[in-house]
Amino acid sequence: MRVELPPEPVYFVNRDEEKARALRAVTEWQGRARPLILALRGPAGLGKTELAGVLARSQLERFPHGVLSVDLDDFRLRGVADPGEVLEQLLRSLGVESALVEAQFRARSKQYWSLTRDLRFILVVDNVRYASELEPLLPASGGCVVIAAGHGPLRELEGGAVDLPLPPLGERAATELMESIVRSSRPTAGQEDVRALVRLCEGLPMALHVTGKWVRASPLRPLPRLVEELRGEFDERGVDGVEHLWNTVYEDLSPPAALLYRLLPHHPAATFTVPSATALLGLGEDSCTQALEELDRVGFLDLQRAVTEGLPLRLPGPLRAHALRRSRRDATEREVTEARTRILRWFVRQAQLADRYAAGERLTVADRYEEVPGAPDVPLDDPRAAHGAEREARVARAARWLYEERHALFACVRTAHAYGRDAEAVALSEPLWTYALDHPYQPEVVEVFRHAVEGAVRDGRHAAWIARTRCQLARPLWESGRFEEAERELSAAAAALRLLGDGTEDRRLTASVTEFQGMLSGARGAWAEAAAYFVRSRDIHRTLTGSDYGVMLQTYRLGEARWKLGETEAAHELLSDAHARAVKLERQRMTGRTAFALAGVERELRGAAACTDEEPEAGVRRLGRARELYEQALASARGRRSGFDQARIQDALAALAEEDGRGADAAEHREAAHAIRRRNGLVD
């Protein structure tokens, strides 16, 4: 059972009426193929998220498949949540491998419905703004319950929802909550002083928690004095009590904690990590750690989930808005500019490291960025210093970092573009290219690469930047069927090449642009034209020192093109060469890809031999060789934990076993492939 819930809240009171209504709705629900929806609503600070967790935990025995949870604010770009990315997280929570998550949104929805139609679980969706955000996430099972927390009612939701509006806590319940928090550190707290604090908080649980933690963080000051200080602040400013409470807490922070708090709204993404907060603050690890712990103590942050579940940190929406107001009031222009520059350069460096570790050494045109003073690098290890499983684990960790920080990297490109930091925009686009290869069909990727192209053109000093960024933009364009746009980008890239010299890196970039032209031709089905481009690209690589990988890759691409053209013997020779080179270079992914392609050619040649007078022994040898290559590809896929590749290789092994008259082996391979797809919701 998977239960994606934080620990039970230490202090939680009341909400008995809402809990009773929810339990009654669950007990009486008779849905067949549509889940029950409980809609918790109300302004920020009323404890909707906590109540959703309490409700879900109280019903665990009824739902054997556990609790999944998503926060839509984690998936927002410019205020809009991406339902495709939310579905990706839910599918991963349900056990689907990343490589087996369908690329297109419609297919991803069907995959989710297929996987959930017979399950009984609770889905908690936080920060729902509109019913249209919730609809695509509904499981295809009437045995599920969806708990949606948001500000307003979901009246336009098809089928309706059980509406559970949350009012502010009454004085009795609010006093009980405040007493629980305060008296754990002040057992002699007077009831009148506690009630005075409660009245300042206007019944908002969030404000009560912040106030209580603020009091607990000041154990030496008498409570009556604290109450008077707070009341004095409120009376002097004459603004909303909660806002002034937050102001009072903020003004009592140490200088580093106050600086971090007012800088956090300038972090590129809504979520952040300890390393990225350290870069933003710029005072070193120890100062940042102490500042984060102080913000946690006063209730501005929740470090518990970050520590126990490894989740990123985030200022809740109202607090982020408050921090921004304090930044506008208290931060100097220089302070913000330096922080923005520092975090931007830090993300560029981390992305470059992750890219180098995930993809290996490859052609890049941007300068490598040095470590940012006061901001250590994220703990990623160089795969080149390890072997075997540890090497692959290091590669996977680097790729995972690019995925987890994608929103921050996208935002950094937009920030760099907006402030004329063209070098940073171009530098970030190269690691995001590696990310895009693993996660295609995302409109944000096209936007990012367009910004990089515009930055390279605006800078105007580096033809290599222009050629490289236009190639990066071309691929997602042709992948989405926009072939003419892709061709224009590649034509402009080729034109930029005329401004280059004849150095090694210039020729390497020329070979890369030529390869992209061949890939576009292949995507259009013009394989003869593609083959000609791949030949030219390989010929360039052959003249360059240290370009063994480029020669291997172009040989592989040329072999696939020859195979598409029906030139099987030529394809066999080329793919054999590419495979041998990949093995020698210890490139596991390319070893698997070349082995799989070469095995297919061996099978085709064996079939052709059966129709001729070729000796039977030759056919047997080809069959054995194909099996050996498929097994090699399968071992590579297992080492990379790629279920997608494992399934297609098992399919091929099943077909090979059928051809060899081994029916039992064929059935075993088919079942293995089917089990992978079934486990990932790709088949019934």
N, C-alpha and C positions, 0 to 999 in steps of 0.2 A: 504494500500500500504506500503510495507516494503522498505525503502531506506537506504542501508548500505553505506553511503557516509559521509566523513568528511565535516565540514563546508566549504563553498566557500573560496578559498584562498583570503587573503586580497590583495595580490599583484600578479597580473597575467597579462602578456602582450603578444601581438603578437600571434603566432601560428594560424593566421587567415586562412592561406592556408590549413593547416591540418584540421581545423574545417570545412571549406567549403567542402573539399573532403569527410570528414566523413558524413556530412549532406547529400550530394548528393548521397552517397552510400546507406544511410538509406532510402532515399526517393525513390530510383530506385529499391530497393531490391524486388525480386519476388520469394524468396525461399519458398518452400512448406513444407519440413520436415527437413530442415537444417538451422541453424541460420547464419546470416551474421557475419563475423569475421573481425574486424578492428585491425590490428597489428601495435601498436606503438613501434618503435624500435630505439635504439641508446645507446651510452655509458652511464654509470652512471652519474647522475648529470644534465641531460638535461631536467628534469621536466616531464618525461613520466607519472608518477603517478598522478601529478596534472592535466595534460591535460586529462587523462582518466576520472578523476572525473568531470572536466568541461564539457566534451562531454556527459557523462552520465546524468548529471544534466540538460543539455540543451534539452534533448530528453524525459524528464519524461512524458510529456503529451501524447506521442505516445505509452507509454508502461504502461498499467494500473496496472500491477503486480509488478512495482517498480524496484529496483536495488539491486542485490546481489553482494558481492565482496569477493574475497579471495586473500590472499598473499601466494604464494607457498613457499616462504622462511619460513613461519611459520610452514610448514609441512615437512621440510627437516631433514633427518638424514643422516649424512655423505654425504651431497650434493645431496641426492636423495629424491624427493618429493613422499609421499605416496598417490596415487590417491584415495585409499579407505578412508583415513581420510579426504581428501578434500571433497569427496562426502558426507561423514557423516556431515560435517559442512554445506554443501549446503542443504542437506535434513532437517537439523535442522532449517536452515533459512527459509525453505519452510513450516515449521510448524510440521515436523515429530518429534514425541517424541523419546528421546534417546533409550528407550527400544524397539521401533518398527523399528529402523534402521536395515536393514538386516545385518547379520554377515558376509556373504561371499561377496567378491568383485563383482562377476558376478551378484548375486541376488541384491546387492546394486545398481548396474548400471541399472538393469531393473526397480527397484523401482524408481530411478531418472527419467528414460525415461517416465515411466507411469505417474509420477506426473507432468512432464513439457510439455507433448506433446500438450496441449491445452492452454499453458500460453504465455503471451507476457511480457517479462521482459528483462532487460539489465544485463549481467553478466560481471563484471570487474575482470580480472585475472591478478595479478601483479607478476612480476619477473618470467616470463615464460622463460625457457632456451631452451626447445625443443618442437617441435610440438607434440611429443608423450606424453608430460605432459598435453597438452591442450585437446587432442582428447577425453579422457574419461569424460571430464567435460562439453562437449557440450550438451545443452538442445536438446530435441527431437522435437523442434518446429521451423519452419521457421519464426515464428513471433518474435523470440528473436534476440538480438544482443549481440555478445561477443566482449568485448574490451580487447585485450591482450597486456600487456606491457612487453617488454623484451629487451635484448641486440642485438639479431640478427634476421634476417628474418626467417619466418616460411615456407620455401620453400617446405618442405616435407609434409605439412599439406594437407590431402585429401580435394579436393574441393577448395583449395586455400584460400587466405585472401586478404583483401584490405591493401596493404603495405603502411604504413605511417611513413617513416623515419624522425627523428627529428634532424636537424642540430643545431649547436650552434646558439644562438641568434646573430643577427647582431648588430652592434654597436648602431644603433638608438634604437632598441627595448631593448637592454641591458641597455642603458642609461636611458630609460624611467622607467625600472624596478628599477634600483638603485636609481633614483631620488624619486620614490614613497616611497621606504623604508627609505632613509636617510632624506628626507625633512619632514617626519612626526615628526621627533625630531629635525631637523636642518633646519628650514625654510629659512635660509640665506645661505645655502650651495652653493658654487660657482660651476658653470657648469664644469669648467676645472678640479677642484678637483674630481668631480663626475666621469668625463670621465677617469681620471687617475685610479680611483678604478676599473672602468669597464674594462679597458685594462688589469689589473692584473688578472681578472677572466676568461678571454678567452671565454666569451660568455656562460659559464655554469650557468644555473639558480640556481643550488644548491650553487655554489660558490658565486654568487651574493647575495643570501639570507644570507649566512653565513657572508659575508663581511658587508652587510648592518646592520645585527644585532650586529656585533662586533662594528661598528661605533656608533650605537645607545646605546650600553652598555657603551660607553666612552664619555658621553655628555660634560665633562669639558675640554677635550683636543681638541684644534683647528683641524679642518679637514685637512688643509694642513700639519700639523705636523703628523697626523695619516697616511696620504698618504706617507709622506717621510719615516716614520718608516716601513711601509709595503714594500715600494720599496727598502729600505735598506736591509731588511731581504731577499727579493727575490734576490737582486743582490749579496749579500754575499754568499748565499747558492747555487745559480746557478742551482736550480732544478725547476720542473714544478710549475707554479704559484699557482695552486690550492693547491697542497701539502704544499707549503710554507705558503699559506694563513692559512691553517688549523694548521700548526706548530705555526704560529704567534698567532693565537687565543688561542691555547692550552697553550702556554707559558705565556699568560696573565691571565690565570685562577688562582683562589685562590688555595692554596695547597690542601685543601680537594677535590675541584672539579677536579683538575688535577690528583690527586690520584685515584678518582673514575673513571675518563675517561680511565686511563691506566690499571685499573683493570677490566673494563667491558668485554674486550675480553676473560677474564678467567672465566666469568660466565658460568655455565654448559650449559645453553640453549641460543639461539640467542635472545630470548625475556626475559625480566625480569620485576619484579614488584618493587614497592617502598620497601616493606619489604625485598625482596631478595637482592636488591641493598644495603640496610642498613646493612645486614649481610656481604655482600662482602666488604664494606668499613670498617666496624668495629669501627666507631666513634660515633655511636648513631643516633637516629632518626632525631634530629634537624640538625646535621651536614650534614646528607645525603640529607634531604629535601632541604637545602640551596644549596648543590652541584648540585642536579638535576635541581633546578630552574636556577642556573647559566649556566649549560649546555644547558638548553632550551633558555635562553636569547641570547647566542652566536650562536644559530642555530645548535648545535650538537645533540639536542634531540627535539622531538615534544611532549610536555606534553598535548597539546590540546585534542588529541584523547583519551589519557589515562584518562583525567579528564571527558570529555563529554560522552564518550562511554564505559568507564570502560575497555579499552583494555590494554594489557601489553605494556611495553615500549620496544624500540629496537633501537640500533644504525643502521642507514642505512649501507648497505654493504661496500661502500667505506670508510665511517667513521670508521666502525669497523676495517677495515684493517689498517687504519691510526692509530687508538688507539693501535692496536697490535704492530705496528712499534715503537710507542712512548714507549710502555711497554718494548719492547726489549732493547730500548736505555736507558730508564730512571729508570725503576723499578729494585730494587734489588732482588736477588733470595729469600732472606728472606721475603720480602714484598709479593711476589707472592705466596710463599709456605704458609705463614700464612693466606692469603686471601683464597686460595684454601681449606685449612683445615677448616677455619671458615665457608665458605659457604657450604661445604660438611656436617659438623656436624649440621649446621642450618637446612638444608634440611632433614636430618635424623630425627631430633626432630619434625619438622613440619609434616612430613609424619607419624610418630608414633602417634602424636596427632590426625591427620585426620583419621587415621586407627581406632584408639580407639573409636572415636566419630561416625564414619560411620558404623563400624561392631560390636561395643560393646566390652566388655571385652571378651577376648578369649585367647587361648594358644599362647604364643609367647616365643621365645628362646633367643632373643637378649636383651641386657641390655637397659633400657630406658635412653635416652639422656637428659641431663639437659639443661636449657636455656643458649644460647650462650651470653656472655657478650657483650653489645653494639648492640645486634640484637634481638629485641623483637619478640615474637611469632606472627603469623598471627592471625587476629581476628576471631577465631572459638570458639563457645560456647559449653560447655559440655551438651549433651542432657539429662544426668541424672538429671540435675538441673531443668528440665522443664517437662511438661506433654502435652499430646494431640497433637494438630497441631503444636505448637511451638517445641515440642520435635522432631517431624518428619522433620520440617524445618531445625533444627540444624543438623540432620543426613544427610539430602540432601546437605547442604552447605559443610559439611566435604567431602562427596563423590565427590562433584563437584570440590573441591580443588584438590583432587587426579587426577581427569581427566584433569583439566586445566594445571597442573604442570607435566604431565606425561613425556614430553620430557626432562624436567630438571631432573626428577628423574631417567629416563633411563641413561642420560648422567652422573649423579652422580655415578651410579653403575659402569659404564665403567671407570670413573675416579678413583674410589676407587679400582677397580680391577687392573688398570694399575699401580697405585702407591703403591700397597701392603696394602691398608687399608681394610683388610679382614673383620674386625668387622663392618665397615660401609656398606660394600657390603651386608653382611648377614642381617643387621638391615633394610636396605632399601628394601630388597626382601620381607619382611613380609607385609608392606603396599601395595607394588605393587601386592601382591597376592590378596588383596581385590579389587584393580583396575581390575585385570585380570578376576575376577569372573563376573564383569559387562561388560567387553569388551573382550570377548574371540577371539581366532583365529587371534592373532597378532604375527607375527614372532619376533618382538622386545621383547615380553614377554619371549619367549623361550631363547633368548640370555641373557636377564637379569638374569633369573634363572640359566642358565649355569654358568654365572660369579659368582653368589652367591655360587653355589656348589663348584666351583673351589677354591673360597676364603675359604670356610669352610674346604675343604680338605687340602689346603695349610697351614692354621692355625694349624690344626691337634690337637688342645687342647680340642675341644668341640664336643663330639659325638652327642649332641643334635642338633648342627648346621648342621651337616652332614645329620642327619635323616630328619630334617625339610626341608632343602633346596632341598633335593632329592625328597621329596613328592611334593613340590611346582612345581618342574620341570616336574614331571610325568604327572600331569593333562593336561597341554597344549599339551603334547606329545600324550596322548591317544585321546584328543579332535580332533587332526589333523590326527587320524588314525594310529599313530606310536605306536602300542600296545607293540611290543617287546622292543622298547627303554624304554617305560614307565615301563614295567615289570622289566627291568634291574635296573632302578633307585629305584624302590620300594624294590627290593631284597637287594640293597646296603643300603637302609634306614633301613631295618629290621636287616641287619648285624650290623649296627652302634648301634642299640638298645642294643646289647649284652655288649656294653661298658658302659652302664648306670648303675646307682645304683637302689635302690628300693624306692626312695623318691616319694613324691606326684607328682611333675612335671615330673619325669622320667616315672611314670606309665601313666600320662596323655598323654605324647608324644607317648608311646607305643599304647595307645588306638587310637590316631590319625593315626599312621602308619597303624594300623589294619583297620581303616575305609577306608583309601585310597586304601588298597588292595581290600576291598569289592567294592568300587566304580569302580575300574578297572574291576573287574569281572562283575559287572553290565553293564558297557559299552560294554563288549564283549558278553553280553546276557546270561552269566552263573549265573542266579539269585539264584540258590540253594547255589552255592559257595559264592556269595555275602552275602546272608542271614547269613551264618555261620560266616563270618567275622564281620558282624554288631552285632551279638549276643556276640561275644568275646569282641568287643569294648565296648558294653553297660555294660557287666559284669565288666569290669575294671572301668568304670566311676561310677558304683554303689558302688564301694569300696572307692571312693574318696570323701572327704569333699569339698563342694562347686562346685560340678560338675553336678548340676541339668540341665544345658543347654546341656551338653554332653549326659546325659541320655535321655533327650527329643529328641535330634537330632538323636541318634542311634535308638530310638524307631520308629521314623518317617521313617528312612531309612529301617528299618526291616519291617515295615508295607508295604511300597511300594514294597519291594522284595517279600513278601508273596502274595501281590496282583498280581504281575507279574507271580507268580507261580500258580495262580488260587486258592489259599487258602483264599477265600474271608472272611470267618468267622474270621479266625486268623488275617487277615489284618484289619478287622473292629475293633477288640479288641485293636490291637496295635495302630492304627491311632487315635482311641478315646482317648487312654491314652496320646499319643503325643500331641493331640490338647488341652486337658485339661492342660497339663504341659505348653504349649506355652502361653496359656491365663494367667495362673498364673504368669509366668515369665515376662509378658508384652512385649513379643517379637512380634511386629506387623507383620513383614514379615513371620515369622514361623507360627503365628496364621493363616494368610491367606493361606499359603501353606498346612498346615495340614487340614484346613477346606475344601479346594478344593478337596484334595485327599479323605478325609473321605466322602464327599458328593458323590463322584463317587462310592465309595463302597456301600453307602446306596442305590443308584439307582440300582446297580447291584443286591443287595440282594432283593430289592423290585421286580425286574424283575424275579428273581428266585422264589420268593414267589408266583407270579402270576401263575406259572406252577405247583404249589403244592396245597394241601388242606389248606394252612395256611389261617387264618381268614382274610377277606378283611380289617378289621380295622388295622391290622398290616401293610399291604401294604400302607394304607393311612398315617399311622404314619411315615413310612420310607420316603415316598414322601415329607411329610411336613418337616421332619428333613433334608432331602437333600436340600430342598429349603432354609431353615434357614441357613444352612452351606454355601451354595453358596452366599447368601446375605451377610453373615459375611465376606466371602472372597472378595466379591465385595467392601464392605466398606473399607476393608484393602487396596485393590488395588487403590481405589479412594484417600484414605488418602496418599498413596505413589505416587499418580499421575502416576501410571503404566498403560498406555494404553494397553500394551501387555497382562497383566493379565486381565484387564477389558474386553477385546474382547473375550478371551477364556472363561471367566466366563459367559458372556452374551450368548455365544454359548451354554454352558451347561444349562443355565436357559431356553433357547429356546427349547432345546430338552426335558427338564423336563416338560415344559408347554405342549408340544405336547403329551407327555405320559399321562398327566393329562386331556387331552381334552380341553385345553384352547388355542385355535388357535389364538385369538387376542393377548394374552400375548406373545405367541411364536413369532408372527410376530414382535411385538414391540422389543423383545430382539434381534431378528436377525437383525433388522434395526439398533439398537444401536451398535451391533458388527460391522456391515458393515460400519456404519458411521465412527467409529474409524479407520478402515482399509483404508477406502476411503480417510479420512483426512490425512493419513500418506502415501498415495501412494502405498498401498499394494494390492489394487484392482482397477479396472477401475471405 
